[in-house]
Amino acid sequence: MKARYWPVAAALAAGLANCAPTNVENKPDPLAGDIIEEANLTDLLLAAGDPADAVLYFEKAVERNPDSYEARRGLAKSYAKARRYPEAARVYEEMIALGQAEPADRLEYGYVAMRLERWEDAQAAAAALPEAMNTPRRHLLDALLADHRQDWATADAAYQRAERMSPNPGEVLNNWGVSLMSRGDVEVAEATFRRAISFDSRLFEAKNNLALSRGLRGDYQIPVMPLTDVERAQILNNLGVIALRRDEPRIARGLFAEAVATHPQYYQAAADRLAALESTIIQ
């Protein structure tokens, strides 16, 4: 239900093709020297495509030029994007020890530490940030840390700052909604998820959380919102799980059956749950 934090072979190939000279024989080694800085490829590599490709690229970049800040930064961010959080934490810690870490790196380290449930490290990373660092992502980090402490007033104030400063606060509002749900403010959480979707209709986490917030109150109707067939099937399956936990097996069976029928491919998880219910519920 939570999706707090927060999707490069084709991008790598396109980026190198656009930045390289047309003379193939004189084409520079893309991993040599300061090509990352010169071509400004770091953000391109991290923005699209397969995170595993970005990891391989930056691992080789660090191997070739271990003193390069951009290479280490790219490696740490690519590890985090690939959900390889222990490796990401190690690289960020190396950058801090070497005096390479900038405030933005310490901020990202805070998120990685939270993923690893190393809350003291995350809090220390946040405390080390300069007061002048006034960005939505910094305030979101503060909000998530306050959530962990169950300091709801501080969390709400930080979420509000992050929302106000963000040009697209969908992710902020989704996290705020999760926070509200954890406190039992389900109706307020539902309104917050709706606001998140209004800013970003592609944010599946908010759409899923909106449906689940209603399911927790016994309302299993999926609200009107843009959904692909895959998203609708996944939400129906998740609502079925909630119905089971609420001891409503017949409703759960119907939700799982609809999930199987809706999904454009075979939906193994919903099919397995449906089969289990079919064998136990008397027709």
Disulfide bonds with the S-S distance in Angstrom:
none
